[in-house]
């Protein structure tokens, strides 16, 4: 009966290695599937990081412009908050 089994299947080191690889690939908490999922989440987070960094640069530039330029501040207040002077009327046109 034992003579029918190929010799490489009798090798205990090979069997232990195959078992270890199978365990690490499918049953361990850090298996292949969870590693792929974590890698995709990491890539998404890097994309969000670059998006928010660019957004912060834009907001910082706008803030500096508003703090240093009175005309830009007045334009911003009129457009965003519908502020007006005492002798003016505001007409809002909805497209």
PECORBEL-V438490 format. One record per residue. N is the residue number from 1. PSI is psi in whole degrees, 0 to 359 (999 if undefined). BURIAL is + if it has 16 or more other ideal C-beta (glycine too) atoms within 10 Angstrom, else -. Layout:
# PECORBEL-V438490
N/PSI/BURIAL, N/PSI/BURIAL
This chain:
# PECORBEL-V438490
1/316/-, 2/340/-, 3/340/-, 4/335/-, 5/129/-, 6/154/-, 7/329/-, 8/338/-, 9/345/-, 10/346/-, 11/116/-, 12/332/-, 13/321/-, 14/315/-, 15/318/-, 16/320/-, 17/316/-, 18/317/-, 19/316/-, 20/316/-, 21/317/-, 22/318/-, 23/314/-, 24/329/-, 25/326/-, 26/328/-, 27/341/-, 28/159/-, 29/338/-, 30/48/-, 31/179/-, 32/317/-, 33/318/-, 34/327/-, 35/319/-, 36/319/-, 37/315/-, 38/325/-, 39/318/-, 40/322/-, 41/321/-, 42/318/-, 43/319/-, 44/319/-, 45/323/-, 46/319/-, 47/317/-, 48/322/-, 49/314/-, 50/323/-, 51/312/-, 52/329/-, 53/317/-, 54/322/-, 55/318/-, 56/320/-, 57/318/-, 58/315/-, 59/321/-, 60/319/-, 61/319/-, 62/318/-, 63/314/-, 64/320/-, 65/317/-, 66/326/-, 67/335/-, 68/344/-, 69/115/-, 70/323/-, 71/321/-, 72/324/-, 73/317/-, 74/317/-, 75/316/-, 76/315/-, 77/321/-, 78/320/-, 79/316/-, 80/322/-, 81/8/-, 82/38/-, 83/155/-, 84/165/-, 85/167/-, 86/326/-, 87/17/-, 88/155/-, 89/148/-, 90/132/-, 91/124/-, 92/122/-, 93/120/-, 94/128/-, 95/999/-
